[in-house]
Amino acid sequence: MKTEIISLLGLARRAGKVYTGESQVEALLKKKKGYLLLIAEDSPGAYTKFAPWAHDLNIPVLKIGTKQELGLAVGLSPRSIVLIDDKGFADAMLKKGDASRSPN
């Protein structure tokens, strides 16, 4: 996992713009909120469930790191999914990572 993205995740968490875990992410996606969805590479179930949903909402998806790395980056226990709810942080992370965007 890139150190720049880890740093940005920590800053976004302290700013209160990070939502983690399936229940929080699902609640925000139902409200059509969020600017970037991060999914752990070792979590195919989360990818299968949330990536198509995010693409339908035109939210970029970045498949990055392991659950352990994603959890450590936000200062929590291992996490399979993280939603960024700030356009500035999301754009900065997209510049550092390789995102798959919706074709629309």
Summary of the structure (lengths in Angstrom):
residues: 104
radius of gyration: 11.9
end to end distance: 27.9
largest distance: 34.7
contacts: 331
relative contact order: 0.27
helix: 49%
strand: 14%
